[in-house]
Amino acid sequence: MTVRLIAAAAVLVSAYVHLHLWLDGFRHDHVVGPLFMVNVVAGVAIAALLVTWRSRLAAFLAFGFGASTLGGFVIAAQWGLFGVHEKWQGPYVWAAAAAEAVAILTGLYLLAAGRRTAPVPERTSVGAH
């Protein structure tokens, strides 16, 4: 459960950073603004799923959230995304990037741990009744 709480906290940190940035001015961007709000809502929902639902789907969502959010920022920083060109500068950038990396790693860990503990179906031999 500890890893699930860490994953939930990481997703919430990223969601908080995006809410802060949305309130700080990204809400006026016609494409990125709504995407930041989707990120906030999805982050809160995924964090809630991580702590209330012991499913591998929640772990996959944490991984996907971190990977897509960090991937979007990397694209915006390298080449630009929807006309937005970001830089690897500022405490919010690094806080979000670290939180998203933690979400990726904990999501992968939970997926791997869930695979190891999943019940193996009983095998029957051909012709045995």
Secondary structure, 3 states (H helix, E strand, C coil): CHHHHHHHHHHHHHHHHHHHHHHCCHHHCCCHHHHHHHHHHHHHHHHHHHHHCCCHHHHHHHHHHHHHHHHHHHHHHHCCECCECCCCCCHHHHHHHHHHHHHHHHHHHHHHHHHHHCCCCCCCCCCCC
